[in-house]
Amino acid sequence: MAVQQSQFLNPLWRRVAIVAFCFIWSAFEFWNGEAFWGVIAGGMGIYGAWMYLYEYNKTPPPAAKTDEDNP
């Protein structure tokens, strides 16, 4: 899955804040006894951590040149 670069998400603190918010929301839902919504918010936190903290600054590998690319 490709990560789209965004000017808004370039500062690391914003990406960390989004992920932290999801985990705090998940903990709040579990604390209130809403396990379903806690799992949903926790899943969003896990996905956000993967996409915004781990994969965000990785560049895709260069594409191999083919004969069709040359005019």
CHARMM-style PDB file with segment names, atoms N, HN, CA, C and O in Angstrom:
ATOM      1  N   MET     1       0.846  -1.175   0.000  1.00  0.00      PROA
ATOM      2  CA  MET     1       0.000   0.000   0.000  1.00  0.00      PROA
ATOM      3  C   MET     1       0.892   1.239   0.000  1.00  0.00      PROA
ATOM      4  O   MET     1       1.842   1.336   0.777  1.00  0.00      PROA
ATOM      5  N   ALA     2       0.580   2.155  -0.858  1.00  0.00      PROA
ATOM      6  HN  ALA     2      -0.191   2.075  -1.489  1.00  0.00      PROA
ATOM      7  CA  ALA     2       1.406   3.336  -1.002  1.00  0.00      PROA
ATOM      8  C   ALA     2       1.006   4.410   0.010  1.00  0.00      PROA
ATOM      9  O   ALA     2      -0.174   4.624   0.286  1.00  0.00      PROA
ATOM     10  N   VAL     3       2.001   5.062   0.541  1.00  0.00      PROA
ATOM     11  HN  VAL     3       2.960   4.889   0.318  1.00  0.00      PROA
ATOM     12  CA  VAL     3       1.764   6.182   1.443  1.00  0.00      PROA
ATOM     13  C   VAL     3       1.844   7.456   0.636  1.00  0.00      PROA
ATOM     14  O   VAL     3       2.839   7.701  -0.046  1.00  0.00      PROA
ATOM     15  N   GLN     4       0.816   8.262   0.704  1.00  0.00      PROA
ATOM     16  HN  GLN     4       0.008   8.063   1.258  1.00  0.00      PROA
ATOM     17  CA  GLN     4       0.844   9.528  -0.002  1.00  0.00      PROA
ATOM     18  C   GLN     4       1.481  10.573   0.892  1.00  0.00      PROA
ATOM     19  O   GLN     4       1.063  10.766   2.034  1.00  0.00      PROA
ATOM     20  N   GLN     5       2.490  11.243   0.369  1.00  0.00      PROA
ATOM     21  HN  GLN     5       2.829  11.085  -0.558  1.00  0.00      PROA
ATOM     22  CA  GLN     5       3.150  12.291   1.120  1.00  0.00      PROA
ATOM     23  C   GLN     5       2.222  13.492   1.217  1.00  0.00      PROA
ATOM     24  O   GLN     5       1.524  13.818   0.257  1.00  0.00      PROA
ATOM     25  N   SER     6       2.210  14.140   2.349  1.00  0.00      PROA
ATOM     26  HN  SER     6       2.777  13.875   3.129  1.00  0.00      PROA
ATOM     27  CA  SER     6       1.362  15.295   2.564  1.00  0.00      PROA
ATOM     28  C   SER     6       2.162  16.370   3.281  1.00  0.00      PROA
ATOM     29  O   SER     6       2.924  16.076   4.202  1.00  0.00      PROA
ATOM     30  N   GLN     7       1.987  17.609   2.861  1.00  0.00      PROA
ATOM     31  HN  GLN     7       1.368  17.848   2.113  1.00  0.00      PROA
ATOM     32  CA  GLN     7       2.671  18.717   3.534  1.00  0.00      PROA
ATOM     33  C   GLN     7       2.212  18.818   4.982  1.00  0.00      PROA
ATOM     34  O   GLN     7       3.007  19.152   5.861  1.00  0.00      PROA
ATOM     35  N   PHE     8       0.937  18.535   5.240  1.00  0.00      PROA
ATOM     36  HN  PHE     8       0.292  18.264   4.526  1.00  0.00      PROA
ATOM     37  CA  PHE     8       0.416  18.608   6.592  1.00  0.00      PROA
ATOM     38  C   PHE     8       1.065  17.565   7.502  1.00  0.00      PROA
ATOM     39  O   PHE     8       1.308  17.840   8.677  1.00  0.00      PROA
ATOM     40  N   LEU     9       1.344  16.388   6.981  1.00  0.00      PROA
ATOM     41  HN  LEU     9       1.146  16.164   6.026  1.00  0.00      PROA
ATOM     42  CA  LEU     9       1.887  15.304   7.788  1.00  0.00      PROA
ATOM     43  C   LEU     9       3.412  15.251   7.810  1.00  0.00      PROA
ATOM     44  O   LEU     9       3.977  14.352   8.432  1.00  0.00      PROA
ATOM     45  N   ASN    10       4.083  16.171   7.160  1.00  0.00      PROA
ATOM     46  HN  ASN    10       3.625  16.902   6.654  1.00  0.00      PROA
ATOM     47  CA  ASN    10       5.543  16.142   7.149  1.00  0.00      PROA
ATOM     48  C   ASN    10       6.176  16.283   8.531  1.00  0.00      PROA
ATOM     49  O   ASN    10       7.138  15.568   8.812  1.00  0.00      PROA
ATOM     50  N   PRO    11       5.693  17.163   9.410  1.00  0.00      PROA
ATOM     51  CA  PRO    11       6.295  17.219  10.750  1.00  0.00      PROA
ATOM     52  C   PRO    11       6.005  15.928  11.537  1.00  0.00      PROA
ATOM     53  O   PRO    11       4.864  15.473  11.610  1.00  0.00      PROA
ATOM     54  N   LEU    12       7.042  15.365  12.107  1.00  0.00      PROA
ATOM     55  HN  LEU    12       7.969  15.734  12.048  1.00  0.00      PROA
ATOM     56  CA  LEU    12       6.899  14.106  12.844  1.00  0.00      PROA
ATOM     57  C   LEU    12       5.927  14.232  14.003  1.00  0.00      PROA
ATOM     58  O   LEU    12       5.190  13.287  14.285  1.00  0.00      PROA
ATOM     59  N   TRP    13       5.905  15.379  14.686  1.00  0.00      PROA
ATOM     60  HN  TRP    13       6.504  16.146  14.457  1.00  0.00      PROA
ATOM     61  CA  TRP    13       5.053  15.511  15.858  1.00  0.00      PROA
ATOM     62  C   TRP    13       3.565  15.372  15.501  1.00  0.00      PROA
ATOM     63  O   TRP    13       2.783  14.905  16.330  1.00  0.00      PROA
ATOM     64  N   ARG    14       3.166  15.761  14.308  1.00  0.00      PROA
ATOM     65  HN  ARG    14       3.802  16.140  13.635  1.00  0.00      PROA
ATOM     66  CA  ARG    14       1.765  15.613  13.903  1.00  0.00      PROA
ATOM     67  C   ARG    14       1.413  14.151  13.686  1.00  0.00      PROA
ATOM     68  O   ARG    14       0.331  13.703  14.067  1.00  0.00      PROA
ATOM     69  N   ARG    15       2.318  13.415  13.080  1.00  0.00      PROA
ATOM     70  HN  ARG    15       3.197  13.778  12.770  1.00  0.00      PROA
ATOM     71  CA  ARG    15       2.063  11.986  12.867  1.00  0.00      PROA
ATOM     72  C   ARG    15       2.017  11.245  14.197  1.00  0.00      PROA
ATOM     73  O   ARG    15       1.179  10.363  14.386  1.00  0.00      PROA
ATOM     74  N   VAL    16       2.907  11.593  15.117  1.00  0.00      PROA
ATOM     75  HN  VAL    16       3.588  12.309  14.964  1.00  0.00      PROA
ATOM     76  CA  VAL    16       2.906  10.972  16.447  1.00  0.00      PROA
ATOM     77  C   VAL    16       1.626  11.340  17.188  1.00  0.00      PROA
ATOM     78  O   VAL    16       1.053  10.495  17.875  1.00  0.00      PROA
ATOM     79  N   ALA    17       1.167  12.577  17.065  1.00  0.00      PROA
ATOM     80  HN  ALA    17       1.632  13.264  16.507  1.00  0.00      PROA
ATOM     81  CA  ALA    17      -0.055  13.012  17.740  1.00  0.00      PROA
ATOM     82  C   ALA    17      -1.273  12.244  17.233  1.00  0.00      PROA
ATOM     83  O   ALA    17      -2.141  11.881  18.027  1.00  0.00      PROA
ATOM     84  N   ILE    18      -1.353  11.994  15.938  1.00  0.00      PROA
ATOM     85  HN  ILE    18      -0.647  12.289  15.294  1.00  0.00      PROA
ATOM     86  CA  ILE    18      -2.473  11.239  15.382  1.00  0.00      PROA
ATOM     87  C   ILE    18      -2.485   9.820  15.924  1.00  0.00      PROA
ATOM     88  O   ILE    18      -3.534   9.313  16.323  1.00  0.00      PROA
ATOM     89  N   VAL    19      -1.330   9.181  15.940  1.00  0.00      PROA
ATOM     90  HN  VAL    19      -0.478   9.593  15.616  1.00  0.00      PROA
ATOM     91  CA  VAL    19      -1.236   7.811  16.436  1.00  0.00      PROA
ATOM     92  C   VAL    19      -1.540   7.765  17.936  1.00  0.00      PROA
ATOM     93  O   VAL    19      -2.266   6.881  18.391  1.00  0.00      PROA
ATOM     94  N   ALA    20      -0.998   8.698  18.697  1.00  0.00      PROA
ATOM     95  HN  ALA    20      -0.408   9.416  18.327  1.00  0.00      PROA
ATOM     96  CA  ALA    20      -1.251   8.739  20.138  1.00  0.00      PROA
ATOM     97  C   ALA    20      -2.735   8.957  20.418  1.00  0.00      PROA
ATOM     98  O   ALA    20      -3.291   8.331  21.320  1.00  0.00      PROA
ATOM     99  N   PHE    21      -3.381   9.840  19.653  1.00  0.00      PROA
ATOM    100  HN  PHE    21      -2.929  10.348  18.920  1.00  0.00      PROA
ATOM    101  CA  PHE    21      -4.804  10.073  19.829  1.00  0.00      PROA
ATOM    102  C   PHE    21      -5.601   8.787  19.646  1.00  0.00      PROA
ATOM    103  O   PHE    21      -6.516   8.512  20.422  1.00  0.00      PROA
ATOM    104  N   CYS    22      -5.267   8.005  18.637  1.00  0.00      PROA
ATOM    105  HN  CYS    22      -4.524   8.229  18.007  1.00  0.00      PROA
ATOM    106  CA  CYS    22      -5.987   6.752  18.392  1.00  0.00      PROA
ATOM    107  C   CYS    22      -5.821   5.780  19.554  1.00  0.00      PROA
ATOM    108  O   CYS    22      -6.785   5.127  19.952  1.00  0.00      PROA
ATOM    109  N   PHE    23      -4.613   5.675  20.103  1.00  0.00      PROA
ATOM    110  HN  PHE    23      -3.830   6.205  19.779  1.00  0.00      PROA
ATOM    111  CA  PHE    23      -4.402   4.761  21.221  1.00  0.00      PROA
ATOM    112  C   PHE    23      -5.068   5.265  22.498  1.00  0.00      PROA
ATOM    113  O   PHE    23      -5.580   4.469  23.286  1.00  0.00      PROA
ATOM    114  N   ILE    24      -5.066   6.574  22.707  1.00  0.00      PROA
ATOM    115  HN  ILE    24      -4.650   7.221  22.067  1.00  0.00      PROA
ATOM    116  CA  ILE    24      -5.760   7.132  23.869  1.00  0.00      PROA
ATOM    117  C   ILE    24      -7.263   6.915  23.727  1.00  0.00      PROA
ATOM    118  O   ILE    24      -7.935   6.580  24.702  1.00  0.00      PROA
ATOM    119  N   TRP    25      -7.784   7.099  22.542  1.00  0.00      PROA
ATOM    120  HN  TRP    25      -7.238   7.371  21.749  1.00  0.00      PROA
ATOM    121  CA  TRP    25      -9.199   6.859  22.286  1.00  0.00      PROA
ATOM    122  C   TRP    25      -9.536   5.396  22.547  1.00  0.00      PROA
ATOM    123  O   TRP    25     -10.571   5.094  23.140  1.00  0.00      PROA
ATOM    124  N   SER    26      -8.668   4.485  22.107  1.00  0.00      PROA
ATOM    125  HN  SER    26      -7.826   4.730  21.625  1.00  0.00      PROA
ATOM    126  CA  SER    26      -8.878   3.059  22.345  1.00  0.00      PROA
ATOM    127  C   SER    26      -8.905   2.748  23.839  1.00  0.00      PROA
ATOM    128  O   SER    26      -9.775   2.010  24.303  1.00  0.00      PROA
ATOM    129  N   ALA    27      -7.970   3.299  24.586  1.00  0.00      PROA
ATOM    130  HN  ALA    27      -7.263   3.898  24.209  1.00  0.00      PROA
ATOM    131  CA  ALA    27      -7.935   3.071  26.039  1.00  0.00      PROA
ATOM    132  C   ALA    27      -9.193   3.619  26.699  1.00  0.00      PROA
ATOM    133  O   ALA    27      -9.734   2.990  27.608  1.00  0.00      PROA
ATOM    134  N   PHE    28      -9.666   4.781  26.256  1.00  0.00      PROA
ATOM    135  HN  PHE    28      -9.226   5.292  25.517  1.00  0.00      PROA
ATOM    136  CA  PHE    28     -10.890   5.369  26.794  1.00  0.00      PROA
ATOM    137  C   PHE    28     -12.088   4.462  26.547  1.00  0.00      PROA
ATOM    138  O   PHE    28     -12.917   4.265  27.436  1.00  0.00      PROA
ATOM    139  N   GLU    29     -12.178   3.918  25.355  1.00  0.00      PROA
ATOM    140  HN  GLU    29     -11.504   4.078  24.633  1.00  0.00      PROA
ATOM    141  CA  GLU    29     -13.299   3.033  25.030  1.00  0.00      PROA
ATOM    142  C   GLU    29     -13.248   1.748  25.870  1.00  0.00      PROA
ATOM    143  O   GLU    29     -14.282   1.293  26.359  1.00  0.00      PROA
ATOM    144  N   PHE    30     -12.083   1.174  26.037  1.00  0.00      PROA
ATOM    145  HN  PHE    30     -11.243   1.544  25.639  1.00  0.00      PROA
ATOM    146  CA  PHE    30     -11.964  -0.018  26.883  1.00  0.00      PROA
ATOM    147  C   PHE    30     -12.313   0.303  28.330  1.00  0.00      PROA
ATOM    148  O   PHE    30     -12.954  -0.499  29.010  1.00  0.00      PROA
ATOM    149  N   TRP    31     -11.899   1.461  28.793  1.00  0.00      PROA
ATOM    150  HN  TRP    31     -11.379   2.112  28.240  1.00  0.00      PROA
ATOM    151  CA  TRP    31     -12.188   1.882  30.166  1.00  0.00      PROA
ATOM    152  C   TRP    31     -13.690   2.023  30.396  1.00  0.00      PROA
ATOM    153  O   TRP    31     -14.185   1.745  31.487  1.00  0.00      PROA
ATOM    154  N   ASN    32     -14.409   2.455  29.364  1.00  0.00      PROA
ATOM    155  HN  ASN    32     -14.006   2.681  28.477  1.00  0.00      PROA
ATOM    156  CA  ASN    32     -15.860   2.595  29.451  1.00  0.00      PROA
ATOM    157  C   ASN    32     -16.605   1.295  29.167  1.00  0.00      PROA
ATOM    158  O   ASN    32     -17.836   1.284  29.168  1.00  0.00      PROA
ATOM    159  N   GLY    33     -15.892   0.211  28.926  1.00  0.00      PROA
ATOM    160  HN  GLY    33     -14.892   0.221  28.925  1.00  0.00      PROA
ATOM    161  CA  GLY    33     -16.525  -1.075  28.687  1.00  0.00      PROA
ATOM    162  C   GLY    33     -16.984  -1.298  27.257  1.00  0.00      PROA
ATOM    163  O   GLY    33     -17.757  -2.221  26.999  1.00  0.00      PROA
ATOM    164  N   GLU    34     -16.541  -0.497  26.347  1.00  0.00      PROA
ATOM    165  HN  GLU    34     -15.913   0.253  26.557  1.00  0.00      PROA
ATOM    166  CA  GLU    34     -16.908  -0.631  24.928  1.00  0.00      PROA
ATOM    167  C   GLU    34     -15.766  -1.298  24.170  1.00  0.00      PROA
ATOM    168  O   GLU    34     -14.972  -0.634  23.504  1.00  0.00      PROA
ATOM    169  N   ALA    35     -15.698  -2.617  24.282  1.00  0.00      PROA
ATOM    170  HN  ALA    35     -16.343  -3.157  24.823  1.00  0.00      PROA
ATOM    171  CA  ALA    35     -14.588  -3.359  23.686  1.00  0.00      PROA
ATOM    172  C   ALA    35     -14.584  -3.255  22.163  1.00  0.00      PROA
ATOM    173  O   ALA    35     -13.515  -3.177  21.558  1.00  0.00      PROA
ATOM    174  N   PHE    36     -15.754  -3.253  21.537  1.00  0.00      PROA
ATOM    175  HN  PHE    36     -16.622  -3.316  22.029  1.00  0.00      PROA
ATOM    176  CA  PHE    36     -15.814  -3.182  20.078  1.00  0.00      PROA
ATOM    177  C   PHE    36     -15.140  -1.905  19.575  1.00  0.00      PROA
ATOM    178  O   PHE    36     -14.274  -1.954  18.702  1.00  0.00      PROA
ATOM    179  N   TRP    37     -15.544  -0.766  20.133  1.00  0.00      PROA
ATOM    180  HN  TRP    37     -16.247  -0.726  20.842  1.00  0.00      PROA
ATOM    181  CA  TRP    37     -14.960   0.507  19.691  1.00  0.00      PROA
ATOM    182  C   TRP    37     -13.502   0.631  20.123  1.00  0.00      PROA
ATOM    183  O   TRP    37     -12.712   1.300  19.456  1.00  0.00      PROA
ATOM    184  N   GLY    38     -13.143  -0.004  21.228  1.00  0.00      PROA
ATOM    185  HN  GLY    38     -13.784  -0.548  21.769  1.00  0.00      PROA
ATOM    186  CA  GLY    38     -11.743  -0.010  21.637  1.00  0.00      PROA
ATOM    187  C   GLY    38     -10.863  -0.745  20.645  1.00  0.00      PROA
ATOM    188  O   GLY    38      -9.748  -0.314  20.353  1.00  0.00      PROA
ATOM    189  N   VAL    39     -11.369  -1.858  20.128  1.00  0.00      PROA
ATOM    190  HN  VAL    39     -12.276  -2.208  20.365  1.00  0.00      PROA
ATOM    191  CA  VAL    39     -10.617  -2.611  19.116  1.00  0.00      PROA
ATOM    192  C   VAL    39     -10.526  -1.821  17.819  1.00  0.00      PROA
ATOM    193  O   VAL    39      -9.478  -1.806  17.174  1.00  0.00      PROA
ATOM    194  N   ILE    40     -11.622  -1.162  17.431  1.00  0.00      PROA
ATOM    195  HN  ILE    40     -12.473  -1.174  17.955  1.00  0.00      PROA
ATOM    196  CA  ILE    40     -11.608  -0.356  16.203  1.00  0.00      PROA
ATOM    197  C   ILE    40     -10.570   0.763  16.324  1.00  0.00      PROA
ATOM    198  O   ILE    40      -9.743   0.939  15.429  1.00  0.00      PROA
ATOM    199  N   ALA    41     -10.609   1.513  17.418  1.00  0.00      PROA
ATOM    200  HN  ALA    41     -11.280   1.370  18.145  1.00  0.00      PROA
ATOM    201  CA  ALA    41      -9.661   2.621  17.600  1.00  0.00      PROA
ATOM    202  C   ALA    41      -8.233   2.101  17.737  1.00  0.00      PROA
ATOM    203  O   ALA    41      -7.301   2.729  17.234  1.00  0.00      PROA
ATOM    204  N   GLY    42      -8.045   0.968  18.407  1.00  0.00      PROA
ATOM    205  HN  GLY    42      -8.802   0.458  18.816  1.00  0.00      PROA
ATOM    206  CA  GLY    42      -6.711   0.373  18.515  1.00  0.00      PROA
ATOM    207  C   GLY    42      -6.185  -0.061  17.161  1.00  0.00      PROA
ATOM    208  O   GLY    42      -4.998   0.091  16.873  1.00  0.00      PROA
ATOM    209  N   GLY    43      -7.066  -0.603  16.327  1.00  0.00      PROA
ATOM    210  HN  GLY    43      -8.030  -0.727  16.561  1.00  0.00      PROA
ATOM    211  CA  GLY    43      -6.666  -0.983  14.971  1.00  0.00      PROA
ATOM    212  C   GLY    43      -6.256   0.220  14.143  1.00  0.00      PROA
ATOM    213  O   GLY    43      -5.306   0.160  13.363  1.00  0.00      PROA
ATOM    214  N   MET    44      -6.994   1.325  14.324  1.00  0.00      PROA
ATOM    215  HN  MET    44      -7.767   1.374  14.957  1.00  0.00      PROA
ATOM    216  CA  MET    44      -6.609   2.553  13.629  1.00  0.00      PROA
ATOM    217  C   MET    44      -5.250   3.042  14.118  1.00  0.00      PROA
ATOM    218  O   MET    44      -4.450   3.546  13.330  1.00  0.00      PROA
ATOM    219  N   GLY    45      -4.988   2.895  15.413  1.00  0.00      PROA
ATOM    220  HN  GLY    45      -5.638   2.486  16.053  1.00  0.00      PROA
ATOM    221  CA  GLY    45      -3.693   3.292  15.956  1.00  0.00      PROA
ATOM    222  C   GLY    45      -2.558   2.439  15.414  1.00  0.00      PROA
ATOM    223  O   GLY    45      -1.488   2.949  15.083  1.00  0.00      PROA
ATOM    224  N   ILE    46      -2.800   1.140  15.326  1.00  0.00      PROA
ATOM    225  HN  ILE    46      -3.669   0.726  15.595  1.00  0.00      PROA
ATOM    226  CA  ILE    46      -1.774   0.233  14.791  1.00  0.00      PROA
ATOM    227  C   ILE    46      -1.513   0.535  13.319  1.00  0.00      PROA
ATOM    228  O   ILE    46      -0.364   0.607  12.884  1.00  0.00      PROA
ATOM    229  N   TYR    47      -2.592   0.711  12.559  1.00  0.00      PROA
ATOM    230  HN  TYR    47      -3.526   0.653  12.913  1.00  0.00      PROA
ATOM    231  CA  TYR    47      -2.438   1.031  11.138  1.00  0.00      PROA
ATOM    232  C   TYR    47      -1.736   2.384  10.965  1.00  0.00      PROA
ATOM    233  O   TYR    47      -0.864   2.536  10.109  1.00  0.00      PROA
ATOM    234  N   GLY    48      -2.127   3.352  11.781  1.00  0.00      PROA
ATOM    235  HN  GLY    48      -2.835   3.228  12.475  1.00  0.00      PROA
ATOM    236  CA  GLY    48      -1.499   4.668  11.707  1.00  0.00      PROA
ATOM    237  C   GLY    48      -0.025   4.618  12.068  1.00  0.00      PROA
ATOM    238  O   GLY    48       0.796   5.288  11.440  1.00  0.00      PROA
ATOM    239  N   ALA    49       0.314   3.824  13.080  1.00  0.00      PROA
ATOM    240  HN  ALA    49      -0.353   3.280  13.590  1.00  0.00      PROA
ATOM    241  CA  ALA    49       1.718   3.690  13.463  1.00  0.00      PROA
ATOM    242  C   ALA    49       2.520   3.074  12.323  1.00  0.00      PROA
ATOM    243  O   ALA    49       3.639   3.503  12.039  1.00  0.00      PROA
ATOM    244  N   TRP    50       1.950   2.079  11.681  1.00  0.00      PROA
ATOM    245  HN  TRP    50       1.041   1.731  11.911  1.00  0.00      PROA
ATOM    246  CA  TRP    50       2.652   1.432  10.570  1.00  0.00      PROA
ATOM    247  C   TRP    50       2.838   2.405   9.396  1.00  0.00      PROA
ATOM    248  O   TRP    50       3.937   2.543   8.860  1.00  0.00      PROA
ATOM    249  N   MET    51       1.751   3.072   9.009  1.00  0.00      PROA
ATOM    250  HN  MET    51       0.858   2.960   9.445  1.00  0.00      PROA
ATOM    251  CA  MET    51       1.809   3.916   7.823  1.00  0.00      PROA
ATOM    252  C   MET    51       2.489   5.257   8.063  1.00  0.00      PROA
ATOM    253  O   MET    51       3.224   5.734   7.198  1.00  0.00      PROA
ATOM    254  N   TYR    52       2.261   5.876   9.221  1.00  0.00      PROA
ATOM    255  HN  TYR    52       1.664   5.488   9.923  1.00  0.00      PROA
ATOM    256  CA  TYR    52       2.775   7.227   9.463  1.00  0.00      PROA
ATOM    257  C   TYR    52       4.127   7.265  10.149  1.00  0.00      PROA
ATOM    258  O   TYR    52       4.851   8.252  10.026  1.00  0.00      PROA
ATOM    259  N   LEU    53       4.480   6.214  10.869  1.00  0.00      PROA
ATOM    260  HN  LEU    53       3.891   5.411  10.969  1.00  0.00      PROA
ATOM    261  CA  LEU    53       5.760   6.235  11.580  1.00  0.00      PROA
ATOM    262  C   LEU    53       6.790   5.305  10.942  1.00  0.00      PROA
ATOM    263  O   LEU    53       7.980   5.622  10.912  1.00  0.00      PROA
ATOM    264  N   TYR    54       6.343   4.173  10.438  1.00  0.00      PROA
ATOM    265  HN  TYR    54       5.376   3.916  10.462  1.00  0.00      PROA
ATOM    266  CA  TYR    54       7.287   3.206   9.889  1.00  0.00      PROA
ATOM    267  C   TYR    54       7.488   3.382   8.385  1.00  0.00      PROA
ATOM    268  O   TYR    54       8.626   3.394   7.916  1.00  0.00      PROA
ATOM    269  N   GLU    55       6.413   3.517   7.630  1.00  0.00      PROA
ATOM    270  HN  GLU    55       5.489   3.508   8.011  1.00  0.00      PROA
ATOM    271  CA  GLU    55       6.492   3.549   6.167  1.00  0.00      PROA
ATOM    272  C   GLU    55       6.522   4.949   5.564  1.00  0.00      PROA
ATOM    273  O   GLU    55       6.718   5.066   4.354  1.00  0.00      PROA
ATOM    274  N   TYR    56       6.342   5.992   6.321  1.00  0.00      PROA
ATOM    275  HN  TYR    56       6.183   5.897   7.304  1.00  0.00      PROA
ATOM    276  CA  TYR    56       6.083   7.321   5.761  1.00  0.00      PROA
ATOM    277  C   TYR    56       7.219   7.852   4.898  1.00  0.00      PROA
ATOM    278  O   TYR    56       6.959   8.354   3.805  1.00  0.00      PROA
ATOM    279  N   ASN    57       8.429   7.764   5.331  1.00  0.00      PROA
ATOM    280  HN  ASN    57       8.641   7.356   6.219  1.00  0.00      PROA
ATOM    281  CA  ASN    57       9.547   8.373   4.604  1.00  0.00      PROA
ATOM    282  C   ASN    57      10.289   7.409   3.694  1.00  0.00      PROA
ATOM    283  O   ASN    57      11.326   7.767   3.135  1.00  0.00      PROA
ATOM    284  N   LYS    58       9.790   6.215   3.537  1.00  0.00      PROA
ATOM    285  HN  LYS    58       8.948   5.924   3.991  1.00  0.00      PROA
ATOM    286  CA  LYS    58      10.447   5.271   2.639  1.00  0.00      PROA
ATOM    287  C   LYS    58      10.102   5.615   1.200  1.00  0.00      PROA
ATOM    288  O   LYS    58       8.958   5.930   0.874  1.00  0.00      PROA
ATOM    289  N   THR    59      11.101   5.548   0.358  1.00  0.00      PROA
ATOM    290  HN  THR    59      12.031   5.292   0.622  1.00  0.00      PROA
ATOM    291  CA  THR    59      10.872   5.827  -1.059  1.00  0.00      PROA
ATOM    292  C   THR    59      10.723   4.505  -1.799  1.00  0.00      PROA
ATOM    293  O   THR    59      11.367   3.520  -1.439  1.00  0.00      PROA
ATOM    294  N   PRO    60       9.883   4.471  -2.825  1.00  0.00      PROA
ATOM    295  CA  PRO    60       9.729   3.227  -3.577  1.00  0.00      PROA
ATOM    296  C   PRO    60      10.999   2.917  -4.364  1.00  0.00      PROA
ATOM    297  O   PRO    60      11.736   3.832  -4.733  1.00  0.00      PROA
ATOM    298  N   PRO    61      11.259   1.650  -4.622  1.00  0.00      PROA
ATOM    299  CA  PRO    61      12.452   1.309  -5.407  1.00  0.00      PROA
ATOM    300  C   PRO    61      12.309   1.842  -6.823  1.00  0.00      PROA
ATOM    301  O   PRO    61      11.198   1.931  -7.347  1.00  0.00      PROA
ATOM    302  N   PRO    62      13.436   2.200  -7.449  1.00  0.00      PROA
ATOM    303  CA  PRO    62      13.357   2.729  -8.818  1.00  0.00      PROA
ATOM    304  C   PRO    62      12.842   1.658  -9.773  1.00  0.00      PROA
ATOM    305  O   PRO    62      13.191   0.483  -9.656  1.00  0.00      PROA
ATOM    306  N   ALA    63      12.020   2.077 -10.707  1.00  0.00      PROA
ATOM    307  HN  ALA    63      11.737   3.031 -10.802  1.00  0.00      PROA
ATOM    308  CA  ALA    63      11.464   1.150 -11.693  1.00  0.00      PROA
ATOM    309  C   ALA    63      12.547   0.766 -12.705  1.00  0.00      PROA
ATOM    310  O   ALA    63      13.398   1.575 -13.074  1.00  0.00      PROA
ATOM    311  N   ALA    64      12.486  -0.471 -13.131  1.00  0.00      PROA
ATOM    312  HN  ALA    64      11.794  -1.129 -12.831  1.00  0.00      PROA
ATOM    313  CA  ALA    64      13.449  -0.936 -14.133  1.00  0.00      PROA
ATOM    314  C   ALA    64      13.116  -0.313 -15.479  1.00  0.00      PROA
ATOM    315  O   ALA    64      11.946  -0.187 -15.840  1.00  0.00      PROA
ATOM    316  N   LYS    65      14.136   0.074 -16.213  1.00  0.00      PROA
ATOM    317  HN  LYS    65      15.087  -0.028 -15.920  1.00  0.00      PROA
ATOM    318  CA  LYS    65      13.947   0.668 -17.533  1.00  0.00      PROA
ATOM    319  C   LYS    65      13.570  -0.438 -18.527  1.00  0.00      PROA
ATOM    320  O   LYS    65      14.131  -1.534 -18.511  1.00  0.00      PROA
ATOM    321  N   THR    66      12.618  -0.120 -19.377  1.00  0.00      PROA
ATOM    322  HN  THR    66      12.162   0.770 -19.391  1.00  0.00      PROA
ATOM    323  CA  THR    66      12.238  -1.046 -20.430  1.00  0.00      PROA
ATOM    324  C   THR    66      12.436  -0.375 -21.772  1.00  0.00      PROA
ATOM    325  O   THR    66      12.683   0.829 -21.836  1.00  0.00      PROA
ATOM    326  N   ASP    67      12.332  -1.136 -22.833  1.00  0.00      PROA
ATOM    327  HN  ASP    67      12.132  -2.115 -22.781  1.00  0.00      PROA
ATOM    328  CA  ASP    67      12.484  -0.584 -24.175  1.00  0.00      PROA
ATOM    329  C   ASP    67      11.356   0.396 -24.506  1.00  0.00      PROA
ATOM    330  O   ASP    67      11.541   1.308 -25.313  1.00  0.00      PROA
ATOM    331  N   GLU    68      10.193   0.209 -23.886  1.00  0.00      PROA
ATOM    332  HN  GLU    68      10.043  -0.532 -23.231  1.00  0.00      PROA
ATOM    333  CA  GLU    68       9.059   1.092 -24.159  1.00  0.00      PROA
ATOM    334  C   GLU    68       9.296   2.489 -23.592  1.00  0.00      PROA
ATOM    335  O   GLU    68       8.701   3.452 -24.075  1.00  0.00      PROA
ATOM    336  N   ASP    69      10.157   2.621 -22.573  1.00  0.00      PROA
ATOM    337  HN  ASP    69      10.641   1.839 -22.181  1.00  0.00      PROA
ATOM    338  CA  ASP    69      10.445   3.926 -21.977  1.00  0.00      PROA
ATOM    339  C   ASP    69      11.323   4.795 -22.863  1.00  0.00      PROA
ATOM    340  O   ASP    69      11.299   6.020 -22.750  1.00  0.00      PROA
ATOM    341  N   ASN    70      12.093   4.175 -23.738  1.00  0.00      PROA
ATOM    342  HN  ASN    70      12.112   3.180 -23.830  1.00  0.00      PROA
ATOM    343  CA  ASN    70      12.996   4.926 -24.617  1.00  0.00      PROA
ATOM    344  C   ASN    70      12.267   5.304 -25.897  1.00  0.00      PROA
ATOM    345  O   ASN    70      11.649   4.449 -26.532  1.00  0.00      PROA
ATOM    346  N   PRO    71      12.331   6.581 -26.287  1.00  0.00      PROA
ATOM    347  CA  PRO    71      11.636   6.997 -27.537  1.00  0.00      PROA
ATOM    348  C   PRO    71      12.332   6.541 -28.787  1.00  0.00      PROA
ATOM    349  OT1 PRO    71      11.863   6.818 -29.891  1.00  0.00      PROA
TER     350      PRO     71
END
